[in-house]
Amino acid sequence: MKAVRVHELGGLDALVYEDAPSPELPPGHVRLGVRAVGLNFPDLLMTQGLYQFRPELPFSPGFEAAGVVLEVAEDVPGLSPGDRVTGFSTHGALAEEMVVPAYGCFPIPDGIDFATAAAMTVTYGTSYHALVDRARLASDETLLVTGATGGVGSAAVQLGKALGARVIATVGSTAKTEVASNLGADHVIDLSEHNLREGVKALTNGRGADVIYEPVGGSVFLDTLRCVAWGGRILVVGFASGVIPEAPMNLALLKGSSIVGVFWGEFARLAPDSNHANTERIFQLLEEGRIDPLICATFPLPEARQGLAMLAERRATGKVVVTVGD
């Protein structure tokens, strides 16, 4: 099979498009014929050896894919060759074949193409789990989404609106303001021109946001501690800025607020039935037209490096998808 692989850690320059052996199929797993791959920021970190999980070299980056089941292990019920599914694992998606754990496979409803399905598994799964399971977002609450035009951020904006919340989005440049508005945000704060704390306070009459979805980290996270409402919840989703902040905990005390960790991958592994129910609900929202993944660019597998470069250079809005095969 053809694959994009990393033989030595070195970022984008380490990516090689080449022939590779098909991965072995262990018990409890499914082999996919990959048709589309959704790229995520951790894919880039993994090529640099900066992610929390480090696969053995050589490896193919990529967490999530959509495709057709080629083979199932003997101990896997409910899936058969020919089924259209999305799947996720720790790595291996940027290849013509990928092996994923059975708990990480979800049927794709009729009428949904592979590229759309591949753009949803990780980002919408993470955002739905964060907003519903971790924050218990209510329809009358105000949701603040930082990094709102990124992969998980754009999903959080759309899901927040679908759940009935009032959504405030932050972006890092004027050019991304319209993107956030088109995603459904009620208000957009351009952090290149406005202060986050002052902007949120002005939009909430000084009260602050009930739920804050925070995938950026660094100084942005520290600012959210100062614009969360009394009793609010700050969702720690990631650190796209590259900086893991140290929080002054007196601010959480003074606001009676909660800092809530979100680790969707582990949730999916430990609570597969709950995660499958979430995924069914996400696809239902898609079929109802209440969410619509933003795909800003697609690249064929041999050009996957260009797609990852868009993430590295902060040029992507929504998702970048790599297509495989016809």
C-alpha positions as CSV (number, residue, x, y, z in Angstrom):
1,M,0.0,0.0,0.0
2,K,1.0,3.7,-0.3
3,A,1.4,5.7,2.8
4,V,2.8,9.0,4.2
5,R,5.3,8.0,6.9
6,V,7.8,9.5,9.3
7,H,11.1,7.7,9.6
8,E,12.8,10.2,11.9
9,L,11.3,13.0,14.0
10,G,11.7,16.4,12.2
11,G,8.4,17.9,11.5
12,L,7.0,18.3,7.9
13,D,10.4,17.6,6.4
14,A,10.3,14.1,7.8
15,L,7.2,13.1,5.8
16,V,7.8,10.6,3.0
17,Y,5.3,9.3,0.6
18,E,6.2,5.7,-0.1
19,D,5.3,2.0,-0.3
20,A,4.6,0.5,3.1
21,P,3.5,-2.9,4.4
22,S,-0.2,-3.3,5.4
23,P,-0.6,-3.0,9.2
24,E,-1.3,-6.2,11.1
25,L,-4.8,-6.8,12.3
26,P,-4.8,-7.6,16.1
27,P,-7.8,-8.8,18.0
28,G,-10.6,-6.3,18.6
29,H,-9.6,-4.3,15.6
30,V,-10.9,-3.4,12.1
31,R,-9.0,-2.9,8.8
32,L,-10.2,0.1,6.8
33,G,-9.7,0.9,3.2
34,V,-9.1,4.7,3.7
35,R,-11.0,7.1,1.5
36,A,-10.5,10.4,3.4
37,V,-8.5,11.6,6.4
38,G,-9.3,14.6,8.7
39,L,-6.1,16.3,9.7
40,N,-5.7,17.6,13.3
41,F,-3.1,19.7,15.0
42,P,-1.7,16.8,17.1
43,D,-0.8,15.1,13.8
44,L,1.7,17.9,13.3
45,L,3.0,17.6,16.9
46,M,3.5,13.9,16.5
47,T,5.9,14.4,13.5
48,Q,8.0,16.5,15.8
49,G,7.9,14.1,18.8
50,L,6.0,16.7,20.8
51,Y,2.8,14.8,21.3
52,Q,1.9,12.9,24.5
53,F,1.8,9.6,22.5
54,R,4.9,8.6,20.5
55,P,4.5,5.7,18.1
56,E,7.4,3.6,17.1
57,L,9.2,4.7,13.9
58,P,8.4,4.6,11.1
59,F,4.7,5.5,11.4
60,S,2.0,7.2,9.5
61,P,0.4,10.3,11.2
62,G,-3.3,10.8,11.3
63,F,-5.9,10.1,14.0
64,E,-9.2,9.9,12.0
65,A,-10.3,8.5,8.7
66,A,-13.4,7.5,6.8
67,G,-13.5,4.5,4.5
68,V,-14.7,1.0,3.8
69,V,-14.2,-2.0,6.1
70,L,-11.8,-4.5,4.4
71,E,-11.5,-7.0,7.3
72,V,-12.6,-7.5,10.9
73,A,-10.9,-9.5,13.6
74,E,-12.7,-12.7,14.6
75,D,-13.8,-11.2,18.0
76,V,-15.4,-8.1,16.5
77,P,-19.2,-8.3,16.1
78,G,-21.5,-5.9,14.2
79,L,-19.2,-4.9,11.4
80,S,-18.6,-6.6,8.0
81,P,-16.5,-6.0,4.9
82,G,-18.0,-3.3,2.7
83,D,-19.5,-1.2,5.6
84,R,-18.9,2.5,5.3
85,V,-17.5,3.8,8.6
86,T,-15.4,6.5,10.2
87,G,-12.6,5.3,12.5
88,F,-10.0,6.8,14.8
89,S,-6.8,5.5,16.4
90,T,-3.6,7.0,17.8
91,H,-2.0,7.2,14.3
92,G,-1.9,5.5,10.9
93,A,-4.6,7.3,8.9
94,L,-2.4,8.8,6.2
95,A,-2.2,5.5,4.3
96,E,-4.4,3.4,2.0
97,E,-5.1,1.1,4.9
98,M,-5.6,1.8,8.6
99,V,-6.2,-0.5,11.5
100,V,-8.5,0.9,14.2
101,P,-10.0,-0.4,17.4
102,A,-13.6,-1.6,17.0
103,Y,-14.8,0.8,19.6
104,G,-13.5,3.6,17.4
105,C,-15.6,2.7,14.3
106,F,-18.9,4.4,13.5
107,P,-21.3,3.7,10.6
108,I,-21.6,6.5,8.2
109,P,-25.3,7.3,7.4
110,D,-26.4,7.1,3.7
111,G,-25.9,10.4,1.9
112,I,-22.9,11.6,3.8
113,D,-19.7,11.5,1.8
114,F,-16.3,10.3,3.1
115,A,-14.7,13.7,3.3
116,T,-17.5,15.1,5.5
117,A,-17.4,12.0,7.7
118,A,-13.7,12.2,8.1
119,A,-13.9,15.8,9.2
120,M,-16.2,15.0,12.1
121,T,-15.0,12.2,14.2
122,V,-12.4,13.9,16.4
123,T,-13.5,17.5,16.3
124,Y,-17.2,17.1,16.7
125,G,-16.7,14.1,19.0
126,T,-14.5,16.2,21.2
127,S,-16.7,19.2,21.2
128,Y,-20.0,17.4,21.8
129,H,-18.4,15.5,24.7
130,A,-17.0,18.7,26.1
131,L,-20.2,20.8,25.9
132,V,-22.7,18.0,26.8
133,D,-20.9,15.5,29.0
134,R,-18.4,17.8,30.8
135,A,-20.0,21.3,30.9
136,R,-23.7,20.4,30.8
137,L,-24.3,23.4,28.6
138,A,-27.9,24.7,28.9
139,S,-29.9,26.3,26.1
140,D,-30.1,29.6,28.0
141,E,-26.4,30.0,28.7
142,T,-23.6,32.0,27.1
143,L,-20.8,29.9,25.5
144,L,-17.4,31.5,24.7
145,V,-15.3,29.6,22.1
146,T,-11.7,30.6,21.7
147,G,-9.8,29.7,18.5
148,A,-13.3,29.6,17.0
149,T,-12.2,29.0,13.3
150,G,-9.9,26.0,14.1
151,G,-11.0,22.4,13.8
152,V,-12.4,21.9,17.3
153,G,-13.4,25.5,17.7
154,S,-15.5,25.6,14.6
155,A,-17.2,22.4,15.7
156,A,-17.9,23.9,19.1
157,V,-19.5,27.0,17.6
158,Q,-21.9,25.0,15.5
159,L,-22.7,22.6,18.3
160,G,-23.2,25.4,20.8
161,K,-25.8,27.0,18.5
162,A,-27.4,23.6,17.8
163,L,-27.7,23.2,21.6
164,G,-29.4,26.6,21.9
165,A,-26.7,28.6,23.5
166,R,-25.7,32.2,22.8
167,V,-22.2,31.9,21.3
168,I,-19.4,34.4,21.5
169,A,-16.4,33.4,19.3
170,T,-12.8,34.7,19.4
171,V,-10.5,34.9,16.4
172,G,-7.0,36.0,15.9
173,S,-7.3,38.2,12.9
174,T,-9.9,40.4,11.1
175,A,-9.9,38.0,8.1
176,K,-11.4,35.2,10.3
177,T,-14.2,37.3,11.7
178,E,-16.6,36.6,8.8
179,V,-15.7,32.9,9.0
180,A,-16.8,32.7,12.6
181,S,-20.0,34.6,11.9
182,N,-20.8,32.2,9.1
183,L,-20.3,29.3,11.5
184,G,-23.2,30.7,13.5
185,A,-21.5,32.8,16.2
186,D,-23.8,35.5,17.7
187,H,-20.8,37.8,18.4
188,V,-17.2,37.7,17.3
189,I,-14.2,39.2,19.2
190,D,-11.1,39.9,17.1
191,L,-8.2,39.5,19.5
192,S,-5.9,41.4,17.2
193,E,-7.9,44.5,17.9
194,H,-9.8,43.9,21.1
195,N,-9.2,42.7,24.7
196,L,-10.8,39.3,25.4
197,R,-11.9,40.1,29.0
198,E,-13.3,43.6,28.1
199,G,-15.1,42.2,25.0
200,V,-16.8,39.4,26.9
201,K,-17.8,41.7,29.8
202,A,-19.3,44.2,27.3
203,L,-21.3,41.5,25.6
204,T,-22.6,40.0,28.8
205,N,-23.3,43.1,30.8
206,G,-20.4,42.4,33.1
207,R,-21.5,38.9,33.9
208,G,-19.1,36.8,31.9
209,A,-19.5,33.5,30.0
210,D,-21.2,30.5,31.6
211,V,-19.1,28.0,29.6
212,I,-15.8,28.6,28.0
213,Y,-14.4,26.2,25.4
214,E,-10.7,26.7,25.4
215,P,-8.4,24.9,23.0
216,V,-5.7,27.6,22.7
217,G,-3.9,27.7,26.1
218,G,-1.2,30.2,27.0
219,S,-2.3,33.8,27.7
220,V,-5.7,33.1,26.2
221,F,-6.6,30.6,28.9
222,L,-5.4,33.0,31.6
223,D,-7.7,35.7,30.2
224,T,-10.7,33.3,30.3
225,L,-10.2,33.0,34.1
226,R,-11.1,36.7,34.3
227,C,-14.2,36.6,32.1
228,V,-16.0,33.5,33.3
229,A,-19.3,34.0,35.0
230,W,-19.9,33.0,38.6
231,G,-20.3,29.3,38.7
232,G,-19.0,29.0,35.2
233,R,-17.1,26.1,33.6
234,I,-13.8,26.5,31.7
235,L,-13.2,23.5,29.4
236,V,-9.5,22.7,28.9
237,V,-9.5,21.2,25.4
238,G,-5.9,21.7,24.2
239,F,-2.9,24.0,23.8
240,A,-2.7,25.0,20.2
241,S,-0.6,28.0,21.2
242,G,2.1,25.6,22.3
243,V,2.1,26.9,25.9
244,I,0.5,25.0,28.8
245,P,-0.5,27.7,31.3
246,E,-0.2,27.7,35.0
247,A,-3.4,28.9,36.5
248,P,-3.7,31.3,39.4
249,M,-6.2,29.2,41.3
250,N,-7.4,32.2,43.4
251,L,-9.3,33.3,40.3
252,A,-11.2,30.1,40.1
253,L,-12.0,30.4,43.8
254,L,-13.3,34.0,43.5
255,K,-15.6,33.1,40.6
256,G,-16.7,29.8,42.1
257,S,-15.8,28.4,38.7
258,S,-14.7,25.0,37.5
259,I,-11.7,24.1,35.3
260,V,-12.8,21.0,33.5
261,G,-10.4,18.7,31.6
262,V,-11.6,17.3,28.3
263,F,-9.8,14.1,27.0
264,W,-12.2,12.7,24.4
265,G,-9.9,9.9,23.2
266,E,-9.8,8.3,26.7
267,F,-13.6,8.9,27.1
268,A,-14.2,7.1,23.8
269,R,-12.0,4.1,25.0
270,L,-13.5,3.9,28.5
271,A,-17.1,4.7,27.7
272,P,-17.6,3.4,24.1
273,D,-21.4,3.1,24.4
274,S,-21.8,6.7,25.5
275,N,-19.4,7.8,22.8
276,H,-21.3,5.9,20.1
277,A,-24.6,7.5,21.3
278,N,-22.9,10.9,21.0
279,T,-21.7,10.1,17.5
280,E,-25.2,9.0,16.5
281,R,-26.5,12.3,17.8
282,I,-23.9,14.3,15.9
283,F,-24.7,12.6,12.6
284,Q,-28.4,13.3,13.3
285,L,-27.7,17.0,13.7
286,L,-25.8,16.9,10.4
287,E,-28.7,15.2,8.6
288,E,-31.1,17.8,10.1
289,G,-28.9,20.6,8.7
290,R,-28.1,22.0,12.1
291,I,-24.4,21.5,11.8
292,D,-22.2,21.5,8.6
293,P,-18.4,20.8,8.9
294,L,-16.3,23.6,7.4
295,I,-13.7,22.0,5.1
296,C,-11.3,24.7,3.9
297,A,-9.1,22.5,1.7
298,T,-8.6,19.0,0.4
299,F,-5.4,17.4,-0.8
300,P,-4.6,13.9,-2.3
301,L,-2.5,11.6,-0.2
302,P,0.8,12.3,-2.0
303,E,0.3,16.0,-1.0
304,A,-0.6,15.5,2.6
305,R,2.4,17.6,3.7
306,Q,0.8,20.6,2.1
307,G,-2.3,20.1,4.2
308,L,-0.3,19.8,7.4
309,A,1.6,22.9,6.4
310,M,-1.7,24.8,6.5
311,L,-2.2,23.8,10.1
312,A,1.4,24.6,11.0
313,E,1.1,28.1,9.4
314,R,-2.3,28.8,11.0
315,R,-3.8,29.2,7.5
316,A,-6.6,26.6,8.0
317,T,-10.1,27.4,8.9
318,G,-12.2,24.5,10.0
319,K,-10.8,21.2,8.7
320,V,-8.2,20.2,6.1
321,V,-9.0,16.8,4.5
322,V,-6.7,14.4,2.6
323,T,-8.4,12.2,0.1
324,V,-7.2,8.7,-0.7
325,G,-7.8,6.7,-3.9
326,D,-10.6,7.5,-6.3
